[in-house]
């Protein structure tokens, strides 16, 4: 699937795994929505097999592939009988877009904190319009079943958040902690955009940065849902990436904090 930035601005939006119940009752299917939008609000996408590179869930150290079919809505509806923390992981197939307006690119690099990208673009003598970017999505969600005990893991994604906190077990009076990785190394001093959704659906957005170890500490509130987002932008040459001159990798992590 190829998108043109002037007609569909999906690239600038986040893609995340969402749920109406991050702690579903026992005996019910775990339902995960694949959403694309902004401000933690967006379209509930159908499952489309050719968009998916991998889609799986992990509990108690065991991995299971999501068994969805094209057209399924929500994207995942799976019976999980065992109690414990569940990490749901979605990786998209690479996709592309074309920038037909220079301002769209400059707005993107400003928002996602790439201060040197414009200078690099000019130094490479690239056109200001009609250039292509390849992008990839790496989205995770934390779901608590029953006692909800357990820990998130590093699943070897090109970039990903690895939760250091279990929000369903650890104290809600403490910050939520996560480590941001890129190519299996801590991504230090990186911008993390946090979307905080209250029980009425109102969303507050704020920015944080990772430390020297790639770790970020997020203040959290009982009864609220959270989406963490971080983007990598790297240069590529047209002959290696289907004509693209930029490549972006989007890491997302969603979870909820139980009401106490």
MITOR-17657 format. One line per 4 residues: their letters; for each residue x, z, y of N, C-alpha, C. Coordinates in nm, 3 decimals. Layout:
# residues N
a	X:Z:Y:X:Z:Y:X:Z:Y | ...
//
This chain:
# residues 260
xxxx	0.086:0.000:-0.119:0.000:0.000:0.000:0.088:0.000:0.123 | 0.058:-0.085:0.218:0.136:-0.093:0.341:0.045:-0.069:0.459 | 0.089:0.012:0.553:0.009:0.047:0.669:0.074:-0.006:0.795 | -0.007:-0.046:0.889:0.042:-0.085:1.020:0.008:0.025:1.118
xxxx	0.107:0.075:1.188:0.090:0.193:1.271:-0.015:0.173:1.379 | -0.029:0.050:1.427:-0.124:0.027:1.535:-0.269:0.037:1.492 | -0.294:0.027:1.359:-0.433:0.027:1.312:-0.472:0.153:1.238 | -0.378:0.213:1.166:-0.409:0.334:1.090:-0.292:0.429:1.103
xxxx	-0.314:0.541:1.171:-0.206:0.633:1.206:-0.184:0.739:1.100 | -0.200:0.700:0.971:-0.193:0.800:0.864:-0.055:0.862:0.851 | 0.048:0.788:0.884:0.184:0.839:0.869:0.209:0.962:0.955 | 0.157:0.961:1.078:0.181:1.073:1.168:0.107:1.199:1.124
xxxx	0.013:1.183:1.033:-0.064:1.296:0.983:0.006:1.359:0.864 | -0.028:1.482:0.838:0.023:1.549:0.719:-0.059:1.508:0.596 | 0.001:1.522:0.480:-0.069:1.510:0.353:-0.043:1.638:0.276 | -0.150:1.703:0.233:-0.133:1.834:0.169:-0.233:1.852:0.055
xxxx	-0.203:1.950:-0.028:-0.294:1.991:-0.135:-0.375:2.109:-0.084 | -0.507:2.096:-0.091:-0.595:2.199:-0.037:-0.691:2.245:-0.145 | -0.758:2.355:-0.120:-0.857:2.406:-0.214:-0.958:2.491:-0.140 | -1.081:2.486:-0.186:-1.182:2.575:-0.130:-1.167:2.716:-0.185
xxxx	-1.094:2.728:-0.298:-1.069:2.858:-0.360:-0.925:2.864:-0.409 | -0.839:2.927:-0.330:-0.701:2.943:-0.372:-0.687:3.050:-0.480 | -0.789:3.134:-0.492:-0.796:3.231:-0.602:-0.932:3.216:-0.671 | -0.947:3.111:-0.750:-1.078:3.086:-0.813:-1.109:3.190:-0.920
xxxx	-1.239:3.216:-0.942:-1.278:3.311:-1.046:-1.237:3.261:-1.184 | -1.216:3.352:-1.275:-1.182:3.314:-1.412:-1.293:3.232:-1.475 | -1.254:3.136:-1.559:-1.352:3.054:-1.629:-1.396:2.930:-1.553 | -1.353:2.916:-1.428:-1.387:2.797:-1.351:-1.267:2.705:-1.339
xxxx	-1.293:2.575:-1.321:-1.185:2.480:-1.304:-1.110:2.505:-1.174 | -0.980:2.485:-1.178:-0.900:2.486:-1.056:-0.916:2.349:-0.992 | -0.968:2.348:-0.870:-0.995:2.222:-0.801:-0.902:2.208:-0.681 | -0.825:2.100:-0.683:-0.727:2.072:-0.578:-0.764:1.943:-0.507
xxxx	-0.775:1.951:-0.377:-0.805:1.834:-0.296:-0.676:1.776:-0.238 | -0.665:1.645:-0.240:-0.554:1.575:-0.177:-0.603:1.530:-0.040 | -0.549:1.592:0.066:-0.602:1.566:0.200:-0.497:1.505:0.292 | -0.545:1.416:0.377:-0.463:1.350:0.477:-0.531:1.363:0.612
xxxx	-0.459:1.418:0.710:-0.519:1.434:0.842:-0.424:1.506:0.934 | -0.480:1.577:1.029:-0.399:1.654:1.123:-0.470:1.784:1.155 | -0.391:1.879:1.203:-0.444:2.011:1.240:-0.513:2.080:1.122 | -0.462:2.055:1.001:-0.514:2.119:0.880:-0.658:2.078:0.852
xxxx	-0.697:1.960:0.903:-0.829:1.904:0.876:-0.808:1.756:0.847 | -0.878:1.706:0.744:-0.855:1.567:0.712:-0.946:1.516:0.604 | -0.920:1.393:0.565:-1.000:1.323:0.465:-0.964:1.372:0.326 | -1.064:1.397:0.245:-1.045:1.433:0.105:-1.028:1.303:0.026
xxxx	-0.904:1.272:-0.015:-0.873:1.145:-0.078:-0.908:1.145:-0.226 | -0.957:1.032:-0.274:-0.978:1.017:-0.417:-0.842:1.004:-0.486 | -0.838:1.036:-0.612:-0.717:1.016:-0.691:-0.703:0.867:-0.719 | -0.586:0.813:-0.689:-0.558:0.671:-0.710:-0.424:0.662:-0.780
xxxx	-0.425:0.622:-0.905:-0.307:0.633:-0.990:-0.184:0.564:-0.933 | -0.201:0.449:-0.869:-0.084:0.375:-0.823:-0.019:0.439:-0.700 | -0.085:0.538:-0.639:-0.025:0.612:-0.528:0.063:0.727:-0.576 | 0.056:0.761:-0.704:0.114:0.886:-0.754:0.241:0.861:-0.834
xxxx	0.349:0.926:-0.795:0.472:0.922:-0.874:0.471:1.033:-0.978 | 0.432:1.154:-0.936:0.412:1.262:-1.033:0.314:1.363:-0.975 | 0.239:1.425:-1.064:0.136:1.521:-1.026:0.125:1.619:-1.142 | 0.165:1.745:-1.119:0.169:1.840:-1.229:0.148:1.982:-1.176
xxxx	0.127:2.074:-1.269:0.117:2.214:-1.232:0.201:2.297:-1.328 | 0.252:2.408:-1.276:0.342:2.494:-1.352:0.291:2.638:-1.346 | 0.287:2.701:-1.460:0.247:2.842:-1.467:0.330:2.910:-1.576 | 0.384:3.026:-1.543:0.464:3.103:-1.640:0.575:3.019:-1.702
xxxx	0.636:2.932:-1.619:0.749:2.853:-1.666:0.713:2.729:-1.745 | 0.585:2.701:-1.767:0.544:2.584:-1.844:0.481:2.480:-1.752 | 0.518:2.355:-1.776:0.471:2.244:-1.692:0.365:2.162:-1.765 | 0.261:2.124:-1.689:0.152:2.043:-1.744:0.120:1.930:-1.647
xxxx	0.112:1.808:-1.696:0.073:1.697:-1.610:-0.076:1.704:-1.579 | -0.110:1.672:-1.454:-0.251:1.665:-1.415:-0.313:1.540:-1.479 | -0.425:1.558:-1.546:-0.491:1.447:-1.616:-0.612:1.401:-1.535 | -0.584:1.323:-1.433:-0.690:1.268:-1.348:-0.698:1.117:-1.367
xxxx	-0.813:1.062:-1.329:-0.832:0.918:-1.339:-0.863:0.864:-1.199 | -0.831:0.737:-1.180:-0.858:0.673:-1.052:-1.006:0.690:-1.015 | -1.028:0.736:-0.894:-1.164:0.759:-0.845:-1.206:0.904:-0.850 | -1.129:0.989:-0.917:-1.166:1.131:-0.925:-1.161:1.197:-0.787
xxxx	-1.260:1.279:-0.762:-1.268:1.356:-0.638:-1.328:1.492:-0.672 | -1.256:1.601:-0.652:-1.122:1.608:-0.595:-1.017:1.546:-0.688 | -0.895:1.538:-0.638:-0.788:1.472:-0.712:-0.752:1.545:-0.840 | -0.776:1.677:-0.842:-0.747:1.756:-0.962:-0.861:1.853:-0.987
xxxx	-0.909:1.856:-1.110:-1.008:1.955:-1.153:-0.972:1.991:-1.297 | -0.906:2.106:-1.314:-0.844:2.139:-1.442:-0.878:2.283:-1.481 | -0.913:2.301:-1.606:-0.937:2.435:-1.659:-0.803:2.499:-1.695 | -0.774:2.615:-1.634:-0.652:2.690:-1.663:-0.694:2.829:-1.708
xxxx	-0.671:2.859:-1.833:-0.722:2.985:-1.890:-0.630:3.103:-1.864 | -0.500:3.082:-1.857:-0.406:3.193:-1.843:-0.403:3.244:-1.700 | -0.383:3.374:-1.686:-0.368:3.432:-1.553:-0.225:3.413:-1.504 | -0.211:3.419:-1.372:-0.079:3.408:-1.313:-0.074:3.309:-1.199
xxxx	0.037:3.305:-1.129:0.055:3.212:-1.019:0.071:3.070:-1.073 | 0.004:2.976:-1.009:0.013:2.834:-1.044:0.071:2.758:-0.926 | 0.177:2.683:-0.951:0.233:2.592:-0.850:0.186:2.451:-0.885 | 0.114:2.389:-0.794:0.068:2.251:-0.813:0.157:2.160:-0.729
xxxx	0.207:2.053:-0.788:0.306:1.968:-0.724:0.259:1.822:-0.726 | 0.265:1.759:-0.611:0.227:1.618:-0.597:0.339:1.542:-0.527 | 0.384:1.433:-0.587:0.480:1.343:-0.523:0.421:1.204:-0.518 | 0.417:1.146:-0.399:0.359:1.013:-0.384:0.460:0.905:-0.420
xxxx	0.410:0.786:-0.448:0.495:0.669:-0.453:0.540:0.637:-0.310 | 0.656:0.576:-0.292:0.698:0.539:-0.157:0.601:0.441:-0.096 | 0.579:0.456:0.033:0.487:0.369:0.107:0.558:0.324:0.234 | 0.500:0.233:0.306:0.567:0.183:0.426:0.469:0.162:0.540
xxxx	0.522:0.157:0.659:0.444:0.127:0.779:0.532:0.047:0.874 | 0.467:-0.020:0.966:0.538:-0.097:1.068:0.502:-0.043:1.205 | 0.603:-0.014:1.286:0.580:0.033:1.422:0.563:-0.089:1.513 | 0.446:-0.104:1.567:0.420:-0.212:1.662:0.423:-0.164:1.807
xxxx	0.441:-0.033:1.824:0.453:0.024:1.959:0.570:0.122:1.960 | 0.664:0.103:2.050:0.782:0.190:2.059:0.742:0.334:2.086 | 0.636:0.353:2.166:0.592:0.487:2.201:0.548:0.566:2.078 | 0.492:0.497:1.979:0.452:0.567:1.856:0.573:0.628:1.788
xxxx	0.682:0.555:1.785:0.804:0.605:1.722:0.863:0.721:1.802 | 0.871:0.705:1.934:0.930:0.811:2.016:0.845:0.937:2.013 | 0.713:0.923:2.006:0.626:1.040:1.994:0.651:1.112:1.861 | 0.668:1.033:1.756:0.692:1.089:1.623:0.824:1.165:1.619
xxxx	0.932:1.106:1.667:1.062:1.172:1.658:1.070:1.294:1.750 | 0.994:1.292:1.858:0.990:1.410:1.945:0.914:1.523:1.877 | 0.798:1.491:1.821:0.714:1.591:1.756:0.785:1.655:1.637 | 0.853:1.573:1.558:0.916:1.623:1.436:1.062:1.662:1.457
xxxx	1.108:1.660:1.581:1.237:1.718:1.617:1.356:1.639:1.562 | 1.364:1.512:1.603:1.480:1.429:1.571:1.538:1.376:1.703 | 1.608:1.461:1.779:1.651:1.426:1.913:1.752:1.310:1.919 | 1.822:1.283:1.808:1.923:1.178:1.809:1.872:1.045:1.754
xxxx	1.746:1.040:1.710:1.697:0.919:1.644:1.687:0.800:1.739 | 1.644:0.825:1.863:1.631:0.713:1.957:1.768:0.653:1.988 | 1.865:0.739:2.013:2.001:0.693:2.041:2.057:0.615:1.922 | 2.031:0.664:1.801:2.077:0.596:1.681:2.011:0.460:1.666
xxxx	1.882:0.454:1.695:1.808:0.328:1.685:1.870:0.223:1.778 | 1.902:0.265:1.901:1.961:0.173:1.998:2.102:0.132:1.956 | 2.179:0.229:1.906:2.317:0.200:1.865:2.321:0.100:1.749 | 2.218:0.101:1.668:2.211:0.007:1.555:2.156:-0.129:1.597
xxxx	2.123:-0.142:1.726:2.072:-0.267:1.784:1.945:-0.315:1.712 | 1.857:-0.219:1.688:1.731:-0.250:1.622:1.624:-0.282:1.726 | 1.529:-0.364:1.686:1.418:-0.399:1.775:1.330:-0.277:1.800 | 1.264:-0.275:1.916:1.176:-0.163:1.950:1.035:-0.181:1.893
xxxx	1.003:-0.296:1.845:0.872:-0.319:1.782:0.893:-0.402:1.655 | 0.797:-0.388:1.566:0.801:-0.467:1.444:0.900:-0.417:1.340 | 0.946:-0.294:1.353:1.038:-0.241:1.253:0.965:-0.150:1.155 | 1.022:-0.139:1.037:0.953:-0.074:0.925:1.018:0.060:0.888
xxxx	0.932:0.148:0.840:0.976:0.277:0.786:0.914:0.297:0.648 | 0.994:0.348:0.556:0.947:0.391:0.424:0.924:0.542:0.431 | 0.815:0.590:0.369:0.794:0.735:0.368:0.747:0.784:0.231 | 0.778:0.911:0.204:0.747:0.976:0.078:0.684:1.112:0.107
xxxx	0.593:1.153:0.019:0.525:1.283:0.034:0.557:1.373:-0.084 | 0.591:1.498:-0.051:0.620:1.598:-0.153:0.539:1.723:-0.119 | 0.425:1.739:-0.185:0.330:1.844:-0.148:0.312:1.943:-0.261 | 0.305:2.073:-0.224:0.286:2.179:-0.322:0.174:2.272:-0.275
xxxx	0.107:2.335:-0.370:0.008:2.438:-0.339:0.027:2.555:-0.435 | 0.004:2.675:-0.384:0.012:2.796:-0.466:-0.130:2.847:-0.492 | -0.164:2.862:-0.618:-0.296:2.908:-0.660:-0.280:3.035:-0.741 | -0.364:3.134:-0.714:-0.357:3.262:-0.785:-0.473:3.277:-0.882
xxxx	-0.442:3.296:-1.010:-0.545:3.316:-1.112:-0.533:3.456:-1.170 | -0.645:3.528:-1.175:-0.645:3.661:-1.232:-0.548:3.753:-1.159 | -0.454:3.812:-1.232:-0.357:3.903:-1.169:-0.262:3.828:-1.075 | -0.253:3.696:-1.090:-0.178:3.608:-0.998:-0.028:3.635:-0.996
xxxx	0.023:3.709:-1.092:0.166:3.739:-1.091:0.248:3.616:-1.126 | 0.370:3.613:-1.073:0.458:3.501:-1.101:0.528:3.455:-0.975 | 0.616:3.358:-0.990:0.694:3.307:-0.878:0.693:3.155:-0.877 | 0.699:3.100:-0.757:0.716:2.956:-0.741:0.855:2.918:-0.789
xxxx	0.877:2.789:-0.810:1.008:2.743:-0.857:1.058:2.622:-0.781 | 1.182:2.588:-0.808:1.244:2.466:-0.757:1.219:2.357:-0.860 | 1.145:2.254:-0.824:1.106:2.151:-0.919:1.183:2.021:-0.901 | 1.294:2.028:-0.829:1.384:1.915:-0.822:1.337:1.800:-0.735
xxxx	1.246:1.827:-0.641:1.201:1.721:-0.551:1.311:1.687:-0.450 | 1.304:1.570:-0.394:1.404:1.529:-0.295:1.407:1.626:-0.178 | 1.291:1.673:-0.138:1.279:1.782:-0.041:1.157:1.864:-0.078 | 1.168:1.997:-0.067:1.053:2.081:-0.101:1.072:2.222:-0.045
xxxx	0.958:2.286:-0.024:0.957:2.429:0.004:0.952:2.503:-0.129 | 1.035:2.605:-0.143:1.028:2.694:-0.259:0.989:2.831:-0.206 | 0.871:2.877:-0.243:0.822:3.006:-0.194:0.904:3.119:-0.252 | 0.946:3.210:-0.167:1.015:3.332:-0.209:0.916:3.449:-0.218
xxxx	0.797:3.428:-0.164:0.690:3.527:-0.162:0.574:3.479:-0.248 | 0.513:3.569:-0.321:0.386:3.540:-0.386:0.276:3.597:-0.298 | 0.200:3.514:-0.226:0.105:3.565:-0.127:-0.012:3.641:-0.189 | -0.035:3.625:-0.320:-0.148:3.689:-0.385:-0.113:3.826:-0.443
xxxx	0.016:3.858:-0.445:0.063:3.984:-0.503:0.140:4.067:-0.402 | 0.227:4.004:-0.326:0.310:4.076:-0.230:0.227:4.123:-0.111 | 0.276:4.220:-0.042:0.201:4.282:0.067:0.170:4.183:0.178 | 0.045:4.183:0.222:0.005:4.095:0.332:0.060:4.144:0.465
xxxx	0.116:4.264:0.465:0.176:4.316:0.589:0.318:4.264:0.611 | 0.372:4.196:0.510:0.504:4.137:0.522:0.492:3.988:0.551 | 0.597:3.929:0.607:0.598:3.786:0.632:0.605:3.710:0.499 | 0.555:3.586:0.502:0.571:3.495:0.389:0.706:3.426:0.403
xxxx	0.784:3.426:0.296:0.919:3.370:0.302:0.931:3.251:0.208 | 0.999:3.148:0.255:1.021:3.028:0.174:1.157:2.970:0.209 | 1.211:2.893:0.116:1.336:2.821:0.140:1.308:2.672:0.138 | 1.360:2.601:0.237:1.344:2.457:0.246:1.469:2.389:0.191
xxxx	1.448:2.299:0.094:1.559:2.229:0.029:1.553:2.080:0.059 | 1.671:2.020:0.063:1.684:1.874:0.073:1.798:1.834:-0.018 | 1.770:1.750:-0.115:1.868:1.710:-0.215:1.932:1.832:-0.281 | 1.848:1.931:-0.308:1.885:2.054:-0.380:1.976:2.148:-0.301
xxxx	1.990:2.123:-0.173:2.069:2.210:-0.087:1.981:2.270:0.021 | 2.011:2.392:0.068:1.932:2.452:0.176:1.938:2.364:0.301 | 1.824:2.345:0.364:1.819:2.267:0.487:1.816:2.364:0.605 | 1.930:2.381:0.668:1.944:2.481:0.773:1.901:2.426:0.908
xxxx	1.854:2.517:0.994:1.814:2.486:1.131:1.716:2.370:1.138 | 1.623:2.365:1.046:1.522:2.260:1.042:1.390:2.311:1.099 | 1.319:2.225:1.166:1.188:2.261:1.220:1.085:2.270:1.108 | 1.008:2.378:1.111:0.895:2.396:1.020:0.770:2.410:1.105
xxxx	0.675:2.322:1.085:0.547:2.329:1.156:0.449:2.407:1.069 | 0.388:2.509:1.128:0.297:2.597:1.054:0.155:2.579:1.107 | 0.064:2.554:1.014:-0.079:2.544:1.047:-0.148:2.666:0.986 | -0.214:2.743:1.070:-0.279:2.866:1.028:-0.430:2.850:1.047
xxxx	-0.507:2.856:0.938:-0.652:2.832:0.942:-0.726:2.962:0.914 | -0.812:3.000:1.008:-0.886:3.125:0.991:-1.010:3.103:0.906 | -1.082:3.211:0.867:-1.198:3.195:0.778:-1.308:3.106:0.834 | -1.312:3.088:0.966:-1.414:3.001:1.026:-1.366:2.856:1.038
xxxx	-1.243:2.831:0.996:-1.190:2.696:1.002:-1.113:2.661:1.128 | -1.097:2.758:1.220:-1.019:2.732:1.340:-0.870:2.737:1.306 | -0.794:2.645:1.365:-0.653:2.630:1.328:-0.563:2.655:1.447 | -0.461:2.735:1.422:-0.354:2.758:1.521:-0.227:2.696:1.466
xxxx	-0.148:2.632:1.553:-0.026:2.564:1.511:0.093:2.625:1.585 | 0.199:2.653:1.513:0.321:2.701:1.578:0.444:2.652:1.502 | 0.557:2.653:1.570:0.682:2.602:1.515:0.778:2.716:1.483 | 0.849:2.702:1.371:0.956:2.793:1.333:1.078:2.710:1.295
xxxx	1.191:2.778:1.273:1.310:2.709:1.227:1.370:2.785:1.109 | 1.431:2.710:1.019:1.500:2.772:0.908:1.633:2.830:0.955 | 1.683:2.929:0.880:1.811:2.989:0.914:1.925:2.915:0.844 | 2.042:2.976:0.841:2.160:2.911:0.783:2.145:2.888:0.632
xxxx	2.056:2.964:0.569:2.031:2.949:0.426:1.908:2.863:0.396 | 1.855:2.799:0.501:1.737:2.716:0.482:1.609:2.796:0.465 | 1.613:2.923:0.498:1.496:3.009:0.478:1.415:3.025:0.606 | 1.285:3.040:0.587:1.195:3.059:0.700:1.103:3.176:0.668
xxxx	1.072:3.255:0.770:0.985:3.371:0.755:0.861:3.348:0.841 | 0.744:3.344:0.777:0.620:3.308:0.845:0.530:3.430:0.858 | 0.494:3.470:0.978:0.397:3.579:0.993:0.260:3.535:0.940 | 0.197:3.619:0.859:0.071:3.582:0.794:-0.036:3.688:0.819
xxxx	-0.161:3.647:0.800:-0.275:3.736:0.821:-0.367:3.731:0.700 | -0.423:3.846:0.658:-0.519:3.847:0.547:-0.640:3.758:0.577 | -0.681:3.681:0.476:-0.799:3.597:0.489:-0.773:3.460:0.548 | -0.647:3.429:0.580:-0.613:3.301:0.642:-0.545:3.208:0.540
xxxx	-0.559:3.077:0.563:-0.491:2.975:0.484:-0.375:2.920:0.566 | -0.270:2.872:0.495:-0.151:2.824:0.564:-0.101:2.693:0.504 | -0.051:2.608:0.593:0.016:2.484:0.556:0.150:2.481:0.628 | 0.258:2.468:0.552:0.392:2.451:0.607:0.432:2.304:0.592
xxxx	0.493:2.249:0.696:0.529:2.107:0.695:0.669:2.091:0.753 | 0.753:2.011:0.687:0.886:1.979:0.738:0.922:1.837:0.696 | 0.988:1.764:0.786:1.015:1.623:0.764:1.164:1.595:0.774 | 1.215:1.514:0.682:1.350:1.458:0.689:1.339:1.314:0.734
xxxx	1.422:1.273:0.829:1.428:1.133:0.872:1.571:1.086:0.855 | 1.590:0.976:0.783:1.725:0.926:0.761:1.730:0.774:0.780 | 1.847:0.727:0.817:1.869:0.585:0.837:1.882:0.515:0.702 | 1.826:0.395:0.695:1.846:0.310:0.578:1.872:0.168:0.627
xxxx	1.930:0.086:0.541:1.957:-0.053:0.577:1.849:-0.142:0.516 | 1.808:-0.245:0.587:1.697:-0.330:0.542:1.715:-0.388:0.402 | 1.839:-0.416:0.362:1.860:-0.479:0.232:1.846:-0.382:0.116 | 1.839:-0.251:0.144:1.825:-0.153:0.037:1.685:-0.093:0.029
xxxx	1.605:-0.107:0.132:1.474:-0.042:0.135:1.363:-0.138:0.178 | 1.363:-0.256:0.119:1.253:-0.351:0.141:1.230:-0.380:0.289 | 1.339:-0.395:0.363:1.329:-0.431:0.504:1.314:-0.313:0.598 | 1.304:-0.192:0.546:1.288:-0.074:0.632:1.421:-0.036:0.696
xxxx	1.414:0.023:0.816:1.534:0.071:0.885:1.536:0.223:0.896 | 1.423:0.287:0.867:1.414:0.433:0.863:1.340:0.475:0.736 | 1.370:0.597:0.692:1.302:0.654:0.577:1.271:0.800:0.607 | 1.146:0.841:0.584:1.107:0.980:0.608:1.058:1.043:0.478
xxxx	1.085:1.172:0.467:1.046:1.250:0.350:0.973:1.374:0.399 | 0.850:1.393:0.355:0.762:1.498:0.406:0.741:1.605:0.300 | 0.781:1.727:0.332:0.758:1.841:0.244:0.641:1.923:0.298 | 0.549:1.962:0.210:0.435:2.045:0.250:0.411:2.153:0.146
xxxx	0.366:2.268:0.194:0.332:2.380:0.105:0.208:2.448:0.160 | 0.108:2.466:0.075:-0.015:2.535:0.116:-0.038:2.658:0.028 | -0.100:2.759:0.089:-0.136:2.880:0.018:-0.236:2.957:0.102 | -0.292:3.061:0.045:-0.387:3.146:0.116:-0.342:3.291:0.103
xxxx	-0.384:3.371:0.199:-0.355:3.515:0.195:-0.487:3.587:0.169 | -0.497:3.662:0.061:-0.624:3.728:0.029:-0.668:3.827:0.137 | -0.797:3.839:0.153:-0.850:3.945:0.241:-0.831:4.078:0.169 | -0.790:4.179:0.243:-0.764:4.309:0.180:-0.882:4.403:0.194
//
